[in-house]
Amino acid sequence: METRSIMIVGVGGQGSLLASRLLGNVLMAQGYDVKVSEVHGMSQRGGSVVTYVKYGDKVYSPVIEKGEADAVISFELLEAARCLPFLKKGGHLITSTQQIDPMPVITGAAAYPEDLTSKLSAAGADLVAVDALSLAEQAGTAKASNVVLMGVFAAKTDFPEELWQKALEQCVPPKFLELNKKAFELGKAAGRQ
């Protein structure tokens, strides 16, 4: 199998580490060679966080170059726009519609771009934009929007359901498991629409 590349992007504190662990577990359970690499900005201060996940028969480097990503999963709209150049032609762009103002917007030095969803769609991305934050809140906590988006991604792939459930059980603390399973199911339902 040729190597596939997935980027998981967001802002510090949105749970990209858990999302990449879930995905990595699902891929390894299917026998793929998997490489994961994180690139942090000022993640603890709300800066960009990018995680590369590559898998296939043999993966030599986790780094994803521009135009190489089969999918970009974004926890925030502006981060989706920033990572659009990495997406392959015909690749999947799954994003939350959540908007978190970066520091230049907070300080008044810049404005948050308007109508990003339309712009992403017009750029030719196979776009799925969902209100992951409200779905996570529906599941029980805003912090589960990362798992909602993994559910959306799961709906777009043919990875077996039982592997996703097993990954959730392995990666999520028991006291938060049911809540995260609900978030995952809400994301899957949104991804099928």
N, C-alpha and C positions, 0 to 999 in steps of 0.2 A: 504494500500500500504506500502511495506517495505520502509525504509528510503534510499534515494539516496544521494550521496556525489559528489560534484564537487569542484575541486581546480582551482583557477585562480591565475596564478603566473607570475611574471615579475620583472622588475627593477623599482625603484622609478621614478615616472613621466610618466609612460607608460599608465596610465588610468585604473588600475585594479579596482579602486573604482567605476567608471562609469559602467564598465562591470558587476560588482557584483550587482549594483543597477538595471541595465537592467534585468539581470537574475532573481533577487529577485522579481521584479515587475511582470514578466511573470509568475513565479511560484505562487505568491500570488493570481494573477488574476484567477488561476485555482483552488483556494481553498486549496492549500497545506499549512501546517505549515512549515514555513521557518526560518532557523537560519543562520545568516551570521556573520563571525568573521574574523578580519584582524590581520595578524601577520606581523609587520614591522621589517625589518632589518634597515640599515641606508638608508631608502628610499629616503631621501632628498639628499643623496650623491651618488645615483646610486646603492644602495644596494638592496637586494632581498625584494620583497613584495609578501606575500602569503595571499590569501583570501579563506576561507572555506565557502562553501554554501551547507547546508544540507536541504533536504525537504522530506516530506512524510505526512502521516496522523497525526503523532505526533513526533516531534523532541525534544529531551531532551538536546542535546549538539551540538554545531557547530563544535567541534573538529573532525578532520579526522586523523585516525591512518594509519600507513603503511599498504598497501594492501587493503585499504578501498574505495578509490576514484573510482567512476564509470567513471569519466572523469577528465582529466587535460587539462586546456586551458592555454597555455604558450605564452607570448608575446616575449620571447627571447629563443634561442636554448639551451644555457647552463642551463637556469632555468628549461627547460623541462627535461634535463638530471638529474638535481638535484632532481626533484620531481618524477621521474620514480618509485622509491620504494613505493610511496603512491598509485600507480595505481593498481586496481584490475586486476586479470588475465582476459584478454579479454576486458579490459576497453579501452576507447577512449583517445588518446593523440593527441590533436590539438595544433599545434605550428606554430609560425611565424619562418621563416628561418633567421630572423634578428639576428645578433651577436653584442652584446655590451660587450666590454672588461671590466671585473671586475678589481678591483684595483691591485690584484697580477699580472695580465697580463700587465696592464699599467706600473707598476713599474719594470717589467722584471723578477719578482720572479717566474713566471709561464708562460706557453704557453696556448693559447686557444686551447682546444681539436679539432683535425681535424676530419672531416667526421662524425659529430655527428648525422646527419640524418640517415645514414646507421646503426650506432651503436644503435640508438633508435629503428629502425625497427628490427634489429637483436635480440634485447632484448625481442621481442614478443609483443610489443605494437601495437594496432590498430592505426597506425600513419597516420595523415593527416598533411603534412607540406606545408605551403603556404607562398609566399612572400607577407605577409600582408602589409609591408611598401610600396612596389610599388603599390599595389592596393589602399592603403590609399591616396598615392600621386595622383593616377589617379582620385580618388574621389574629391581631392582638397586640402588635407593637410596630412602630415605624422602623425599628431596627432590622426588620425582616425583609426590607425591600430588595436586598441582595439575593435572598432566596427566592423571592417572587420572580426576579429576572432570570434566575437559573431555571425556574419552572417554565418560563417563556421559551428559553433556549431548548430545554428538554422537549417541548412540543414541536420544535422545528428539526429535531434529530430523530434518529431511529435507535438511540441507545436504549437498552431494555429498562423498563420501569423499575424492576426489582433492584437494579444496580444503583439507581438514583436513591431509592428508599434506604438501601444498605449504606450508601455514602452519607446520607443525612444522619443515620443512626451512629455512624462512626465519627462524624465531625461535629455534631451539635451536642452540647451538654444535655443530659436526660431531662432536666427540668424545663428546657426550652424546646424539646423535640416535637411535641404535638403542635405547638404554635408554628414551628418552622415547616412541619409537614403540611399544615393548612395553607401557609403562605406559598409553598411550592405548588400545591394543587390549584390555588387561585391564579398563579402565574401560568401554569399549563393551560388552564381554561382560556385565559386571555391570549395566549400564543396560538390557540387553535382558531381564533376568530378571524 
